Amino acid sequence: MKIYEFEQIQKIIDKSKNILLTTHIRPDGDALGSESALFHLLKKLGKNPTVFNSSSLPQEYEFLNIGNFYNQYHSNEHFKKLKGFDLVIVLDVSAYSRLGKIGEDLQKWSIQTICFDHHPTRTDKFDYEIIDSTAAATGSLVYEYIQNTNPELMDLNMANALYICILTDTGSFRFENTSSKTMGIAAELIDYGVKPGTLYQNIYENRLPEQMLLLGLILQRVKYTCNGKLAWFCVTRNIAKQAGVKLEDVDGYTDFIRSTKGVEIAIMFLEQDDDKIRLNFRSKGNIVINQVAKKYNGGGHAFAAGASINCKIEEAVDEVVNDVKILISDYENNNC
């Protein structure tokens, strides 16, 4: 794996015209903010950028969609359009499989690819990479790229998008990845006119009533083990339907359960199909969880990770909860 410098990446972008921006399935604030910032930058550079994602845009991030540039990728409609791109920029992706359907289709075309990312585990399918696992967010790397190559082009739209990256991936500046450098970047973005309170409200105080109803149903179903250190819950399709929530809008609940006193690890089991379960892991910061996610072809950060498993939800609970119980036991044995 080769890591390239900002100036080298800029030369590649300079030679390109039609540029595709994409990110992982079920995109979060870091992924979407990074796409937004680069989209606005590329427009100012005279490029023709297009955003295609395998997943739809979460409703809480609609305010970023200035000009309606976010597009959900549909293979039967957009596959042939991929041929027209001369560069693909992938944001916030460590495992190629996390791109979803658009990733599968891109492999059928020969298009050079740049990846900006900050996850610790890597794939080897990108041609060029800007990687820093110590960065709080992929958006931090995008900010550094802009400041090192085109600082005069930074504007409020880009600043808002990049602030969202940092806000969401640091847990509103609560997580251990909140360094003095991270706070410095956030301060510089505020100097461009970012209003932190407004952005926070847009994301965290804008939940749908249906999502709040689902939270109530989840709270009635949380299970605890390992003396309260492990908490998990299941969201079946029936429960989501009962609350009136779309499966793509089921997000953020694992973080809430992790906030329970005594809980070290929280797990969500989301039933996406009869034999497809989405796993969401959150750790309070003492026990590294991403290796369990990696076992199920997932990944992520040390204390926040995800994966999918192909089996019934009951089977997924039995297997994954047992894996995490062992993880907690090992941690306790080594820290007594």
ABEGO torsion letter per residue (X at the ends): XBBBBAAAAAAAAAABABBBBBBBBGBBAAAAAAAAAAAAAAAAAGBBBBBBBABBBBAAAAAABBGGABBBBBAAAAAAAAAABABBBBBGBABAAAAEAAAAAAAABBBBBBBBBABABBBAABABBBBBAABABAAAAAAAAAAAABAAABBAAAAAAAAAAAAAAAGGGABAABBAAAAAAAAAAAAAGBBAAAAAAAAAAABBAAAAAAAAAAAAABBBBGGGABBBBBBBAAAAAAAGBBAAABBGAAAAAAABBGBABBBBBBBABAABBBBBBBBAGABBAAAAAAAAGBEEBAABBBBBBBBBAAAAAAAAAAAAAAAAAAAAAAAX
